Structures are given as structure tokens and as C-alpha cells.
């Protein structure tokens, strides 16, 4: 069992969660569509600018 510590909601972090599709060319030039999911975490700097802090994605299981 994993027990994460209590979370605080810092005001300097924001996140995006989403899905994507991408057309990828194969060696013969035919396009294949792949799909996946992503999470992006943004962190607000001392100067007020939002910057990419963490980014992770993965492909969905083949259908």
C-alpha cells in the first residue's frame, strides 16, 4: 500500500490533463494514427511567468 503525504494546494502550480492523436508516417510513407494521454504541470516563477515544470505522456493501448 502506498500512503502519500497530505497535499497542499500551492497557488504557484497548475496542471493540464488531456488526450492527443498524432499522424505518424511509416517507412513507406503511409500514415498511422496513434493516440495517447498527457499531463503537464506548470509552475509560476517569482517574476509571475508560468513555465513548464513537468511533462509526461504515454500512448494508449493498441486497438
C-alpha positions as CSV (number, residue, x, y, z in Angstrom):
1,X,0.0,0.0,0.0
2,X,1.2,3.5,-0.8
3,X,0.2,6.3,1.5
4,X,1.1,9.7,0.1
5,X,1.6,12.6,2.5
6,X,-1.2,15.2,2.9
7,X,-1.3,17.5,-0.1
8,X,-1.3,21.3,0.0
9,X,-2.6,23.2,-3.0
10,X,0.1,25.6,-3.8
11,X,-1.0,28.7,-5.8
12,X,2.1,28.6,-7.9
13,X,1.3,25.3,-9.6
14,X,-1.3,24.5,-12.3
15,X,-1.9,21.4,-14.4
16,X,-3.3,20.2,-17.7
17,X,-4.7,16.7,-18.4
18,X,-5.6,15.7,-21.9
19,X,-5.6,13.3,-24.8
20,X,-4.0,13.6,-28.2
21,X,-3.9,11.9,-31.6
22,X,-0.9,12.1,-33.9
23,X,-0.5,11.0,-37.5
24,X,2.9,9.3,-37.9
25,X,4.4,8.3,-41.2
26,X,5.8,4.8,-41.6
27,X,8.9,3.9,-43.6
28,X,6.7,3.5,-46.8
29,X,5.1,6.9,-46.2
30,X,1.7,5.6,-45.1
31,X,0.2,7.5,-42.1
32,X,-0.8,5.7,-39.0
33,X,-2.7,7.5,-36.2
34,X,-1.6,7.0,-32.7
35,X,-3.4,8.2,-29.6
36,X,-2.3,8.9,-26.0
37,X,-2.8,10.8,-22.8
38,X,-0.7,13.6,-21.2
39,X,-0.3,15.6,-18.0
40,X,1.6,18.9,-17.9
41,X,2.5,20.7,-14.7
42,X,3.2,24.5,-14.9
43,X,5.0,26.4,-12.2
44,X,4.7,30.2,-11.7
45,X,8.0,31.9,-11.2
46,X,8.9,34.7,-8.9
47,X,8.5,37.1,-11.9
48,X,4.9,35.9,-12.4
49,X,5.7,33.9,-15.6
50,X,4.2,30.4,-15.9
51,X,6.9,27.8,-17.0
52,X,6.8,24.2,-17.8
53,X,7.7,22.2,-14.7
54,X,6.8,18.6,-15.5
55,X,5.5,16.9,-18.7
56,X,4.6,13.2,-19.1
57,X,2.7,11.3,-21.8
58,X,2.1,7.8,-22.9
59,X,0.5,6.0,-25.8
60,X,-2.9,4.4,-25.4
61,X,-3.1,0.6,-25.8
62,X,-3.4,-0.6,-29.4
63,X,-7.0,-1.2,-30.5
